[in-house]
Amino acid sequence: MGCEDGLSSCIIGTVVAGSIFQTLSDFFARYGYWAVFFGVMLENVGVPVPGETVLLFAGFLAYQGKMEIVPAMVTAMAGATLGAGLGFAIGRYGGATLVTRILRTFPRIARQYDGAQKLFLKHGQWAVFAARFITGLRVFAGLLAGVLRMPFPIFLFYTFAGAACWALAIGCVGFVFGSSWSRLVVMLGRLDRIALLAIVACLLIVLLVNLARRKKTV
């Protein structure tokens, strides 16, 4: 959308982009890679913080030469995996009662949790993998897997696989669009489609690997 489509919306968009940029710049200047780690980790524990935006900004800074992209993505993988594991422990040992009690004070988040639970009941471990790419759903992935008592080794495998694919995809998007922060902010609204493409690509890779293994055993 350009300014010709509406002066007020253009001004608002510029102000929002500038505000996000300044906030994240200050945050990264103070904490560096720890900003990536804790931003992503807290989101995966179940705290609704913008972990995805944090990783995008890390990719942006990598393009600007202020951060290394590979360590940033590896840090995000570690944060996502650890955060989801902590969420799993809360769900497993605290149970549905504790989770429901916490969510009761946030009606909107509670409705998202109910929708996420239906997906988990329907798709099982694949929901753990796919949740990583869906805004809002990844906040509940660990909690739900724990509450539904998914075997931890299975959960760990799918959450790490999802974290790896997600960190690579989002980090690369931030890096590719690192020449313009305003363009990157626009990309925030398109990440669900990017996530869907990433899921499809990863599933195709898994399918090809399984087919190759079957051919070897024949």
C-alpha positions as CSV (number, residue, x, y, z in Angstrom):
1,M,0.0,0.0,0.0
2,G,1.4,3.4,-1.0
3,C,0.6,6.8,0.4
4,E,-1.7,7.5,-2.6
5,D,-4.1,4.9,-1.1
6,G,-4.6,7.1,2.0
7,L,-2.5,9.7,3.7
8,S,-3.7,8.9,7.2
9,S,-3.0,5.1,6.9
10,C,0.4,5.8,5.4
11,I,1.3,8.1,8.3
12,I,0.0,5.6,10.9
13,G,2.0,2.8,9.2
14,T,5.2,4.9,9.2
15,V,4.7,5.8,12.9
16,V,4.1,2.1,13.9
17,A,7.1,0.9,11.9
18,G,9.3,3.6,13.5
19,S,8.0,2.7,16.9
20,I,8.7,-1.0,16.5
21,F,12.1,-0.2,15.0
22,Q,13.2,2.0,17.9
23,T,11.9,-0.4,20.6
24,L,13.7,-3.4,19.1
25,S,16.8,-1.4,18.4
26,D,17.1,-0.4,22.1
27,F,16.3,-4.0,23.1
28,F,19.0,-5.5,20.9
29,A,21.5,-2.9,21.7
30,R,21.2,-3.8,25.4
31,Y,20.9,-7.6,25.2
32,G,22.2,-8.8,21.8
33,Y,21.6,-12.5,21.2
34,W,20.0,-12.8,24.6
35,A,17.1,-10.7,23.1
36,V,16.6,-13.4,20.5
37,F,16.8,-16.2,23.0
38,F,14.5,-14.9,25.6
39,G,12.1,-13.3,23.1
40,V,11.5,-16.6,21.4
41,M,11.7,-18.7,24.6
42,L,9.1,-16.7,26.5
43,E,6.6,-16.9,23.5
44,N,7.0,-20.7,23.5
45,V,6.6,-21.1,27.2
46,G,3.1,-19.5,26.8
47,V,3.8,-15.8,27.3
48,P,2.2,-13.8,24.3
49,V,5.4,-11.9,23.4
50,P,6.3,-11.2,19.7
51,G,9.0,-13.8,19.3
52,E,8.6,-13.9,15.6
53,T,9.1,-10.1,15.3
54,V,12.2,-10.4,17.4
55,L,13.7,-13.0,15.1
56,L,12.8,-11.0,12.0
57,F,14.6,-8.0,13.5
58,A,17.6,-10.2,14.1
59,G,17.6,-11.1,10.4
60,F,17.3,-7.4,9.6
61,L,20.3,-6.6,11.8
62,A,22.3,-9.4,10.2
63,Y,21.8,-7.8,6.8
64,Q,23.0,-4.6,8.3
65,G,26.2,-6.3,9.5
66,K,25.3,-5.7,13.2
67,M,24.6,-9.4,14.0
68,E,25.5,-12.8,12.5
69,I,22.5,-14.6,10.9
70,V,23.5,-18.2,11.7
71,P,24.1,-17.7,15.4
72,A,20.9,-15.7,15.6
73,M,18.9,-18.6,14.0
74,V,20.6,-21.2,16.2
75,T,19.8,-19.1,19.2
76,A,16.2,-18.9,18.1
77,M,16.1,-22.7,17.7
78,A,17.4,-23.2,21.2
79,G,15.1,-20.7,22.7
80,A,12.0,-22.1,20.9
81,T,12.9,-25.7,21.9
82,L,13.6,-24.8,25.6
83,G,10.6,-22.6,25.8
84,A,8.3,-25.3,24.4
85,G,9.9,-27.8,26.8
86,L,9.1,-25.6,29.8
87,G,5.6,-25.1,28.5
88,F,5.3,-28.9,28.2
89,A,6.4,-29.4,31.8
90,I,3.8,-26.8,33.0
91,G,1.1,-28.5,31.1
92,R,2.1,-32.0,32.1
93,Y,2.6,-31.4,35.9
94,G,0.3,-28.5,36.4
95,G,-2.5,-30.1,34.3
96,A,-5.5,-28.7,32.6
97,T,-6.8,-27.2,35.8
98,L,-3.8,-24.9,36.3
99,V,-3.7,-23.9,32.6
100,T,-7.4,-23.1,32.6
101,R,-7.1,-21.1,35.8
102,I,-4.3,-19.0,34.3
103,L,-6.1,-18.5,31.0
104,R,-9.4,-17.6,32.6
105,T,-8.1,-14.1,33.3
106,F,-7.5,-13.6,29.5
107,P,-10.7,-14.4,27.7
108,R,-9.3,-13.8,24.2
109,I,-6.3,-16.0,24.7
110,A,-8.6,-18.6,26.3
111,R,-10.6,-18.8,23.1
112,Q,-7.4,-19.2,21.0
113,Y,-6.4,-22.0,23.4
114,D,-9.7,-23.8,22.9
115,G,-9.2,-23.7,19.1
116,A,-5.7,-24.9,19.4
117,Q,-6.7,-27.8,21.5
118,K,-9.1,-29.0,18.8
119,L,-6.2,-29.0,16.3
120,F,-4.0,-30.9,18.7
121,L,-6.7,-33.5,19.3
122,K,-7.2,-34.0,15.6
123,H,-3.6,-33.9,14.3
124,G,-1.4,-35.0,17.2
125,Q,2.3,-34.6,16.9
126,W,2.0,-32.9,13.5
127,A,0.2,-30.1,15.3
128,V,3.3,-29.6,17.4
129,F,5.4,-29.2,14.2
130,A,2.9,-26.9,12.4
131,A,2.1,-24.8,15.5
132,R,5.6,-23.3,15.2
133,F,4.5,-21.5,12.0
134,I,1.1,-20.2,13.2
135,T,0.9,-16.9,15.1
136,G,-0.8,-17.5,18.4
137,L,-0.8,-21.3,18.2
138,R,2.9,-21.7,19.0
139,V,2.2,-20.0,22.3
140,F,0.2,-23.1,23.3
141,A,2.1,-25.9,21.7
142,G,4.1,-27.0,24.7
143,L,1.3,-26.4,27.2
144,L,-1.2,-28.5,25.1
145,A,1.3,-31.3,24.4
146,G,1.8,-31.5,28.2
147,V,-1.8,-31.3,29.1
148,L,-2.7,-34.0,26.6
149,R,0.2,-36.1,27.9
150,M,2.0,-36.6,24.6
151,P,5.1,-38.8,25.0
152,F,8.0,-36.4,25.7
153,P,10.4,-38.0,23.1
154,I,7.9,-37.6,20.4
155,F,7.1,-34.0,21.4
156,L,10.8,-33.1,21.6
157,F,11.5,-34.5,18.1
158,Y,8.6,-32.6,16.4
159,T,9.1,-29.4,18.4
160,F,12.8,-29.3,17.5
161,A,12.1,-30.1,13.9
162,G,9.5,-27.3,13.8
163,A,11.8,-24.9,15.6
164,A,14.6,-25.5,13.2
165,C,12.4,-25.0,10.1
166,W,10.8,-21.9,11.6
167,A,14.0,-20.3,12.7
168,L,15.6,-20.8,9.2
169,A,12.5,-19.5,7.4
170,I,11.8,-16.4,9.6
171,G,15.5,-15.6,9.9
172,C,16.0,-15.7,6.2
173,V,13.0,-13.5,5.6
174,G,14.4,-10.9,7.9
175,F,17.7,-11.1,6.2
176,V,16.4,-11.0,2.6
177,F,14.2,-7.9,3.4
178,G,16.9,-6.3,5.5
179,S,17.5,-3.5,3.1
180,S,14.3,-1.8,4.3
181,W,12.7,-2.0,7.7
182,S,9.4,-0.6,6.4
183,R,9.2,-3.4,3.8
184,L,9.9,-5.9,6.6
185,V,7.1,-4.6,8.7
186,V,4.8,-5.1,5.7
187,M,6.0,-8.7,5.6
188,L,4.7,-9.2,9.1
189,G,1.1,-9.4,7.7
190,R,2.2,-12.1,5.2
191,L,4.0,-14.4,7.5
192,D,1.2,-16.9,7.8
193,R,1.3,-17.5,4.1
194,I,5.1,-17.8,4.2
195,A,4.7,-20.2,7.1
196,L,2.3,-22.3,5.1
197,L,4.8,-22.6,2.3
198,A,7.5,-23.5,4.8
199,I,5.3,-26.3,6.3
200,V,4.6,-27.7,2.8
201,A,8.3,-27.6,1.9
202,C,9.3,-29.4,5.1
203,L,6.6,-32.0,4.7
204,L,7.8,-32.7,1.2
205,I,11.3,-33.2,2.5
206,V,10.1,-35.6,5.1
207,L,8.1,-37.5,2.5
208,L,11.1,-37.8,0.1
209,V,13.3,-39.0,3.0
210,N,10.8,-41.7,3.9
211,L,10.5,-42.8,0.3
212,A,14.3,-43.0,0.0
213,R,14.5,-45.2,3.1
214,R,11.8,-47.5,1.9
215,K,13.6,-48.0,-1.4
216,K,16.8,-49.0,0.5
217,T,14.9,-51.5,2.6
218,V,13.3,-53.2,-0.4
